[in-house]
C-alpha cells in the first residue's frame, strides 16, 4: 500500500461519518453509495459492511476494484482509498464484530432486519491519499492513551481485585479505580437475571441515581448486545443516531420499574463481557458525554479488568465456607409496622406501595423475613441457603453471592427500613427497623 498508513486513520473507522464508495459497471457507468461502516482490519486491509448494495456488489464482481472516501470524525479530514476485492464473509470474527456494531445502532429503531449485515467484504488497500482541502482552525485532538501504560494499569487493578476477599469490595474497587485512574466518568456493572433473558444493574458510579435493580433485555442497546454475543463493543460517537442512547431504555411494566442509571444523551459507550468458564457472569460498561471518549486501548484495558472481575465473582459464588458458630436468636424487634407485599409469580417485593426487587433476590428477602417472623432469626449462612429447597436455587450455578449483593445495594439505595449486613464471610444478617407484616399476593 502507498500513501498514508491506515493505522493513522482509526478515527475514520468508528462509524461516525458515513463513507462513500464509488464503482463502475462493465459499460463504464459509475455508481456511488454510502456505507454504514468501514472496519480497519490491518495495515493493508479494510472490511466494508454489505447490507443492500446490489449494484455496488455487481460492479465489484465485474471490475474487482472500487474507490472509497473515509472521513475523520474528529477533524473532518478526508482520505481517498483505492481498494481491490479479496473475499466476502458471512460468518466468523470479522463478520460478528461488524454485525454487533450495526445491531446496536438499529435495534431500537426496529430496523434490525433492514440494517442487518449481509456480509463483511474484505478489500486490500492499494493506496491511501489525503484529499486536498483548505485547512480551517481546528480544535486540538487528544492523543490516544498509551497502550502499554493502559494495560499495565489494568493488570495492576486485576491483581488488586484478586486480592479482595469480599465480593462487594471487588466491585467497588473496580469502579473506583476505573473512574479515578482511567478517567472513565460513568460506569456500571450488570448481571444476568434468573431467566437469562435480561440484565440487572448491580452497581454503578458517576450517576445522579445508582439505578440498582434496573433492567435491560439481552440484545438491547450496547450492554444487551454484549451480553447476547459475549463480545466487546465500543461506539465512538452516538450523535449520529439518538437510538443508541435510547436502546438501553426499555419499558418495564409499572410499578415494577427502576429508573435506568445511564446518561440521557451519551456520545460514547463501550461495554465488555465478564466471562467465567465460558459463561456470562456480567457486563462492565462505561459511557461519556463526549465524542471519542474511549479508544481501542481503553477497550483492551476494560476487557482485562472485566475478565478478572467476572472470574473472581464466580469463584465467590462457588466457595463453600465452614458453618459459622450459631448465635442465640435476638429478641423480636419492636417498632413501627412495615407493610411488605410479596408476589410469588415473579418473586417481587414491595415495601408499602414502592417496588423493591424481584427474582431470586426477592425470594431471598421473603425467606429472611419469614424466618425472622416465625423463628426470631436474623442471622443466616450461605451454606444453609444453598441447600434449602424452598429457595429453589439452580443446582449448577446459583449466583447466590451476586444476588445477595444486588439485594443489599437495592435496600441501601431505597433507604428501606431493612438492611442486609455481612458480619463475616459466608454469613448474612438482617436488620429490621420495625415489625414486618407480609402480605402474599396470589
Buried (B, 14 or more C-beta within 10 A) or exposed (E): BEBBEBEEBBBBBBBBBBBBBBBBBEEEEEBEBEBBBBBBBEEEBBBBBBBEBEBBBBBBEEBEBBBBBBBBBBBEBBBBBBBEBBEBBEEEEBBBBBBBBBBBBBBBBEBBEEBEBBBBBBBBBBEBEEEEEEEEEEEEEEEBBEBEEBBEBBBEBBEBBEEBEBBBEBBBBBBEBBBEEBEBBBBBBBBBBBEEBBBBBBBBBBBEEBBBBBBBBBBBBBBBBBBBBBBBBBBBBBBBBBBBBBBBBBEBEEEBBBBBBBBEEBBBBBBBBBBBEEBBBBBBBBBBEEBBBBBBBBBBBBBBBBBBBBBBBBEBBEEEEEEBEEEEEEEEBEEEEBBBBBBEEEBBBBBEEEBBBBBBBBBBBBBBBBBBBEEEBBBBBBBEBBEEEEBEBEEEBBBBBBBBBBBBBBBBBBEBBBEBEBEEBBBBBBEBEBBBEBEEEE
